[in-house]
Amino acid sequence: MYLLDSVEMTDPQKRILEPFVHQVGGHTSMMKYDDTTICKPLISQEQLFYESLPQEMKPFTPQYKGTISVCLEKDSSGQLSLVACPQVQKISGAEKGGPEAPAMAKRKHKRGSQRVMGSSDHSAGIIESSQLEGSSHDSSYTSSRALRLAVRICSGNLFQMMDGNQGSNSEKNCFNPWSLQCHREQLSRMCSESKEKKLYRFLLLENVVSQFKCPSILDLKMGTRQHGDDASEEKKARHIQKCEQSTSASLGVRICGMQIYQPESGHFLCRNKYYGRSLSTEGFKQSLYQFLHNGTYLRKDLIEPVLLRLKALKAVIEKQSSYRFYSSSLLIIYDGKEMKAEQKRNSAEIQMHKLSCNNCNCNLFSDVSPQPGNGSAKIEVHMIDFAHTTYKDFQSYQGTHDGPDKGYIFGLDNLIQILQTLRDETE
């Protein structure tokens, strides 16, 4: 799927970081470190959360694997790549180390002037240095050569946007378009704010979709409040307005992005966060139905496993006194690629045989693999994004949060209720 540009690296153990192909939400770039590990720009507050994570929450969060040093490297032709060093660093957030990557830095470039060739031109993901409008980076970066992403957009079309503001419905890419946009902006910020060879620290986390062949992913922003305790008055007002104008206020949950695998076409259909902000309560319910629909039929076998995980998560959150998961997200993941054609045919034969056979103990098809609907569906539910999470032992905790996060629980309750209604209606 990936076609890497050739990059000159003195250390053969260094690796070029690729955009994480299945990133559906967020605003910082998620990068692929290896098949089972992703990395993201380090935020001290998020690192401290992972290092002090309560044991009962670990089944619902990605495994924390430490930190890694990352820098921009330029080859002899002037091409820049984001490169990770091989040594994993288990460094406490209070210890000295390389600077945090400019993930949360103020955006210095106008979005309208930056175009990634790949969202409309499917040949390559390229950022021209002239497109980094307003950049004040070192003169070594302001050559006429292109600032190129490490990954070319290959010809295999996997993703199809359904959002009007992301191009026409016919446009398809090898990456979720949101992933490519986040990577472009991250690279732009780092180019403008750092010098070549300057080390940044990134978090290493478990890739929670690595076990799925064709992961359908729903990214939900949880809770009725999104701003952290340290937010400025301007940012606080902005986030409050977003919540009031979306289902965050009415349901305690809103869609921040999703991709749905369609077996018939072999494509992922994608929605972004702007779509989620515009939804009404009824629109949210319809979108949840759409997430569980593969373009041919509703995946009813997924509903009960998801409900069980959500109820288990709610029981854990209710025990976390003083924790506030502001601006965190909840991922719901399932494999859009169910079974092979032969398995489907066997499944149909089983159903026909059961209708005609009077022998209830017949084991004619006992060697057939379990089919959807009998508990075989594989799903994952994971909390992510803890840059604004706070709790009583955190160094900047204001001491004003008692009991569990009611806004988060409110969102879980509504999500559970909607899924239960969907299950009952379809049954």
Secondary structure, DSSP 8 states (H G I E B T S, - for coil): --EE-----SSTT-EE-EE-TT--S-SS--EEEETTEEEEE--HHHHHHHHT--GGGGGGS--EEEEEEEEEEE-TTS-EEEEEEEEEE---TTS--S-B-TTSS---S-GGG---TTTS-TT--EEEGGGSTT----GGG-SSSEEE-SEE--S---EEE--GGG--TT-EESS-HHHHHHHHHHHHHHHHH--TT--EEEEEEE-TTTT-SSEEEEEEEESS----TT--HHHHHHHHHHHHTSHHHHHSEEEEEEEEEETTTTEEEEE-HHHHHT--HHHHHHHHHHHTB-SSSB-GGGHHHHHHHHHHHHHHHTT-TT-EEET-EEEEEEES----HHHHHHHHHHHHHHHH---TT--TTTTS---TTTT---EEEEEE--TEEE-TTSTT--S---SS-HHHHHHHHHHHHHHHHHHHHH-
